[in-house]
Amino acid sequence: MMGRKPYIREVSKTTWWLKHPRYMNYMLREVTSLFIGLYTAVAIDGVWRLQQGREAWEHFIAWTFSTEAVFMHIVFLVFAVIHTTTWFNVTPKAMPMHVGDEPLPDAAIIGAHYAGWVVVSVLALLIAGK
């Protein structure tokens, strides 16, 4: 008995993520995580310079005020905001919450994350201003 060949859908290995907005958001979130990692490396370098002594720390601080470093930090900030907002918006799917037997609405979960972000940001600004 001869069987039929199963249908195998062709999927592009390089452009599959361009087919649906949900996939594009996924890829955007993944790419932005690389910039989060790069910023973490810069922060670790700063701690390393601080550990090396006053001269190394002052050199690091001087570098952070250079035009290139300021531009780099702006790029990091943009990607960090994109990364954060995309994660907050997907949170209800990744971490559904219930109160009793009733699920919390997606807007409540997302809103709580944004509210927490605002509170932490304001506290950080207040502490930094002292």
Contact map, one row per residue, 1 for C-alpha under 8 A:
1110000000000000000000000000000000000000000000000000000000000000000000000000000000000000000000000000000000000000000000000000000000
1111000000000000000000000000000000000000000000000000000000000000000000000000000000000000000000000000000000000000000000000000000000
1111100000000000000000000000000000000000000000000000000000000000000000000000000000000000000000000000000000000000000000000000000000
0111110000000000000000000000000000000000000000000000000000000000000000000000000000000000000000000000000000000000000000000000000000
0011111000000000000000000000000000000000000000000000000000000000000000000000000000000000000000000000000000000000000000000000000000
0001111100000000000000000000000000000000000000000000000000000000000000000000000000000000000000000000000000000000000000000000000000
0000111110000000000000000000000000000000000000000000000000000000000000000000000000000000000000000000000000000000000000000000000000
0000011111000000000000000000000000000000000000000000000000000000000000000000000000000000000000000000000000000000000000000000000000
0000001111100000000000000000000000000000000000000000000000000000000000000000000000000000000000000000000000000000000000000000000000
0000000111110000000000000000000000000000000000000000000000000000000000000000000000000000000000000000000000000000000000000000000000
0000000011111001000000000000000000000000000000000000000000000000000000000000000000000000000000000000000000000000000000000000000000
0000000001111111000000000000000000000000000000000000000000000000000000000000000000000000000000000000000000000000000000000000000000
0000000000111111000000000000000000000000000000000000000000000000000000000000000000000000000000000000000000000000000000000000000000
0000000000011111100000000000000000000000000000000000000000000000000000000000000000000000000000000000000000000000000000000000000000
0000000000011111111000000000000000000000000000000000000000000000000000000000000000000000000000000000000000000000000000000000000000
0000000000111111111000000000000000000000000000000000000000000000000000000000000000000000000000000000000000000000000000000000000000
0000000000000111111100110010000000000000000000000000000000000000000000000000000000000000000000000000000000000000000000000000000000
0000000000000011111110110000000000000000000000000000000000000000000000000000000000000000000000000000000000000000000000000000000000
0000000000000011111110110000000000000000000000000000000000000000000000000000000000000000000000000000000000000000000000000000000000
0000000000000000111111110000000000000000000000000000000000000000000000000000000000000000000000000000000000000000000000000000000000
0000000000000000011111111000000000000000000000000000000000000000000000000000000000000000000000000000000000000000000000000000000000
0000000000000000000111111100000000000000000000000000000000000000000000000000000000000000000000000000000000000000000000000000000000
0000000000000000111111111110000000000000000000000000000000000000000000000000000000000000000000000000000000000000000000000000000000
0000000000000000111111111111000000000000000000000000000000000000000000000000000000000000000000000000000000000000000000000000000000
0000000000000000000011111111100000000000000000000000000000000000000000000000000000000100000000000000000000000000000000000000000000
0000000000000000000001111111110000000000000000000000000000000000000000000000000000000000000000000000000000000000000000000000000000
0000000000000000100000111111111000000000000000000000000000000000000000000000000000000000000000000000000000000000000000000000000000
0000000000000000000000011111111100000000000000000000000000000000000000000000000000100000000000000000000000000000000000000000000000
0000000000000000000000001111111110000000000000000000000000000000000000000000000001100110000000000000000000000000000000000000000000
0000000000000000000000000111111111000000000000000000000000000000000000000000000000000000000000000000000000000000000000000000000000
0000000000000000000000000011111111100000000000000000000000000000000000000000000000000000000000000000000000000000000000000000000000
0000000000000000000000000001111111110000000000000000000000000000000000000000001101100000000000000000000000000000000000000000000000
0000000000000000000000000000111111111000000000000000000000000000000000000000000000100000000000000000000000000000000000000000000000
0000000000000000000000000000011111111100000000000000000000000000000000000000000000000000000000000000000000000000000000000000000000
0000000000000000000000000000001111111110000000000000000000000000000000000001001100000000000000000000000000000000000000000000000000
0000000000000000000000000000000111111111000000000000000000000000000000000001001100000000000000000000000000000000000000000000000000
0000000000000000000000000000000011111111100000000000000000000000000000000000000000000000000000000000000000000000000000000000000000
0000000000000000000000000000000001111111110000000000000000000000000000000000000000000000000000000000000000000000000000000000000000
0000000000000000000000000000000000111111111000000000000000000000000000000001000000000000000000000000000000000000000000000000000000
0000000000000000000000000000000000011111111100000000000000000000000000000000000000000000000000000000000000000000000000000000000000
0000000000000000000000000000000000001111111110000000000000000000000000000000000000000000000000000000000000000000000000000000000000
0000000000000000000000000000000000000111111111000000000000000000000000000000000000000000000000000000000000000000000000000000000000
0000000000000000000000000000000000000011111111100000000000000000000000000000000000000000000000000000000000000000000000000000000000
0000000000000000000000000000000000000001111111110000000000000000000000000000000000000000000000000000000000000000000000000000000000
0000000000000000000000000000000000000000111111111000000000000000000000000000000000000000000000000000000000000000000000000000000000
0000000000000000000000000000000000000000011111111100000010010000000000000000000000000000000000000000000000000000000000000000000000
0000000000000000000000000000000000000000001111111110000000000000000000000000000000000000000000000000000000000000000000000000000000
0000000000000000000000000000000000000000000111111111000000000000000000000000000000000000000000000000000000000000000000000000000000
0000000000000000000000000000000000000000000011111111100110010000000000000000000000000000000000000000000000000000000000000000000000
0000000000000000000000000000000000000000000001111111110110000000000000000000000000000000000000000000000000000000000000000000000000
0000000000000000000000000000000000000000000000111111100000000000000000000000000000000000000000000000000000000000000000000000000000
0000000000000000000000000000000000000000000000011111110110000000000000000000000000000000000000000000000000000000000000000000000000
0000000000000000000000000000000000000000000000001111111110000000000000000000000000000000000000000000000000000000000000000000000000
0000000000000000000000000000000000000000000000000101111111000000000000000000000000000000000000000000000000000000000000000000000000
0000000000000000000000000000000000000000000000000000111111100000000000000000000000000000000000000000000000000000000000000000000000
0000000000000000000000000000000000000000000000001101111111110000000000000000000000000000000000000000000000000000000000000000000000
0000000000000000000000000000000000000000000001001101111111111000000000000000000000000000000000000000000000000000000000000000000000
0000000000000000000000000000000000000000000000000000011111111100000000000000000000000000000000000000000000000000000000000000000000
0000000000000000000000000000000000000000000000000000001111111110000000000000000000000000000000000000000000000000000000000000000000
0000000000000000000000000000000000000000000001001000000111111111000000000000000000000000000000000000000000000000000000000000000000
0000000000000000000000000000000000000000000000000000000011111111100000000000000000000000000000000000000000000000000000000000000000
0000000000000000000000000000000000000000000000000000000001111111110000000000000000000000000000000000000000000000000000000000000000
0000000000000000000000000000000000000000000000000000000000111111110010000000000000000000000000000000000000000000000000000000000000
0000000000000000000000000000000000000000000000000000000000011111110011000000000000000000000000000000000000000000000000000000000000
0000000000000000000000000000000000000000000000000000000000001111111011000000000000000000000000000000000000000000000000000000000000
0000000000000000000000000000000000000000000000000000000000000111111111000000000000000000000000000000000000000000000000000000000000
0000000000000000000000000000000000000000000000000000000000000000111111100000000000000000000000000000000000000000000000000000000000
0000000000000000000000000000000000000000000000000000000000000000011111110000000000000000000000000000000000000000000000000000000000
0000000000000000000000000000000000000000000000000000000000000011111111111000000000000000000000000000000000000000000000000000000000
0000000000000000000000000000000000000000000000000000000000000001111111111100000000000000000000000000000000000000000000000000000000
0000000000000000000000000000000000000000000000000000000000000000001111111110000000000000000000000000000000000000000000000000000000
0000000000000000000000000000000000000000000000000000000000000000000111111111000000000000000000000000000000000000000000000000000000
0000000000000000000000000000000000000000000000000000000000000000000011111111100000000000000000000000000000000000000000000000000000
0000000000000000000000000000000000000000000000000000000000000000000001111111110000000000000000000000000000000000000000000000000000
0000000000000000000000000000000000000000000000000000000000000000000000111111111000000000000000000000000000000000000000000000000000
0000000000000000000000000000000000110010000000000000000000000000000000011111111100000000000000000000000000000000000000000000000000
0000000000000000000000000000000000000000000000000000000000000000000000001111111110000000000000000000000000000000000000000000000000
0000000000000000000000000000000000000000000000000000000000000000000000000111111111000000000000000000000000000000000000000000000000
0000000000000000000000000000000100110000000000000000000000000000000000000011111111100000000000000000000000000000000000000000000000
0000000000000000000000000000000100110000000000000000000000000000000000000001111111110000000000000000000000000000000000000000000000
0000000000000000000000000000000000000000000000000000000000000000000000000000111111111000000000000000000000000000000000000000000000
0000000000000000000000000000100100000000000000000000000000000000000000000000011111111100000000000000000000000000000000000000000000
0000000000000000000000000001100110000000000000000000000000000000000000000000001111111110000000000000000000000000000000000000000000
0000000000000000000000000000000000000000000000000000000000000000000000000000000111111111000000000000000000000000000000000000000000
0000000000000000000000000000000000000000000000000000000000000000000000000000000011111111100000000000000000000000000000000000000000
0000000000000000000000001000100000000000000000000000000000000000000000000000000001111111110000000000000000000000000000000000000000
0000000000000000000000000000100000000000000000000000000000000000000000000000000000111111111000000000000000000000000000000000000000
0000000000000000000000000000000000000000000000000000000000000000000000000000000000011111111000000000000000000100110000000000000000
0000000000000000000000000000000000000000000000000000000000000000000000000000000000001111111100000000000000000100000000000000000000
0000000000000000000000000000000000000000000000000000000000000000000000000000000000000111111111000000000000000000000000000000000000
0000000000000000000000000000000000000000000000000000000000000000000000000000000000000011111111110000000000001100000000000000000000
0000000000000000000000000000000000000000000000000000000000000000000000000000000000000000111111111000000001001100000000000000000000
0000000000000000000000000000000000000000000000000000000000000000000000000000000000000000011111110000000000000000000000000000000000
0000000000000000000000000000000000000000000000000000000000000000000000000000000000000000011111110000000000000000000000000000000000
0000000000000000000000000000000000000000000000000000000000000000000000000000000000000000001111111000000000000000000000000000000000
0000000000000000000000000000000000000000000000000000000000000000000000000000000000000000001111111100001100000000000000000000000000
0000000000000000000000000000000000000000000000000000000000000000000000000000000000000000000100111110001100001000000000000000000000
0000000000000000000000000000000000000000000000000000000000000000000000000000000000000000000000011111111100000000000000000000000000
0000000000000000000000000000000000000000000000000000000000000000000000000000000000000000000000001111111100000000000000000000000000
0000000000000000000000000000000000000000000000000000000000000000000000000000000000000000000000000111111000000000000000000000000000
0000000000000000000000000000000000000000000000000000000000000000000000000000000000000000000000000111111000000000000000000000000000
0000000000000000000000000000000000000000000000000000000000000000000000000000000000000000000000000111111100000000000000000000000000
0000000000000000000000000000000000000000000000000000000000000000000000000000000000000000000000011111111110000000000000000000000000
0000000000000000000000000000000000000000000000000000000000000000000000000000000000000000000000011110011111011000000000000000000000
0000000000000000000000000000000000000000000000000000000000000000000000000000000000000000000000000000001111111000000000000000000000
0000000000000000000000000000000000000000000000000000000000000000000000000000000000000000000100000000000111111100000000000000000000
0000000000000000000000000000000000000000000000000000000000000000000000000000000000000000000000000000000011111110000000000000000000
0000000000000000000000000000000000000000000000000000000000000000000000000000000000000000000000000000000111111111000000000000000000
0000000000000000000000000000000000000000000000000000000000000000000000000000000000000000001100001000000111111111100000000000000000
0000000000000000000000000000000000000000000000000000000000000000000000000000000000000001101100000000000001111111110000000000000000
0000000000000000000000000000000000000000000000000000000000000000000000000000000000000000000000000000000000111111111000000000000000
0000000000000000000000000000000000000000000000000000000000000000000000000000000000000000000000000000000000011111111100000000000000
0000000000000000000000000000000000000000000000000000000000000000000000000000000000000001000000000000000000001111111110000000000000
0000000000000000000000000000000000000000000000000000000000000000000000000000000000000001000000000000000000000111111111000000000000
0000000000000000000000000000000000000000000000000000000000000000000000000000000000000000000000000000000000000011111111100000000000
0000000000000000000000000000000000000000000000000000000000000000000000000000000000000000000000000000000000000001111111110000000000
0000000000000000000000000000000000000000000000000000000000000000000000000000000000000000000000000000000000000000111111111000000000
0000000000000000000000000000000000000000000000000000000000000000000000000000000000000000000000000000000000000000011111111100000000
0000000000000000000000000000000000000000000000000000000000000000000000000000000000000000000000000000000000000000001111111110000000
0000000000000000000000000000000000000000000000000000000000000000000000000000000000000000000000000000000000000000000111111111000000
0000000000000000000000000000000000000000000000000000000000000000000000000000000000000000000000000000000000000000000011111111100000
0000000000000000000000000000000000000000000000000000000000000000000000000000000000000000000000000000000000000000000001111111110000
0000000000000000000000000000000000000000000000000000000000000000000000000000000000000000000000000000000000000000000000111111111000
0000000000000000000000000000000000000000000000000000000000000000000000000000000000000000000000000000000000000000000000011111111100
0000000000000000000000000000000000000000000000000000000000000000000000000000000000000000000000000000000000000000000000001111111110
0000000000000000000000000000000000000000000000000000000000000000000000000000000000000000000000000000000000000000000000000111111111
0000000000000000000000000000000000000000000000000000000000000000000000000000000000000000000000000000000000000000000000000011111111
0000000000000000000000000000000000000000000000000000000000000000000000000000000000000000000000000000000000000000000000000001111111
0000000000000000000000000000000000000000000000000000000000000000000000000000000000000000000000000000000000000000000000000000111111
0000000000000000000000000000000000000000000000000000000000000000000000000000000000000000000000000000000000000000000000000000011111
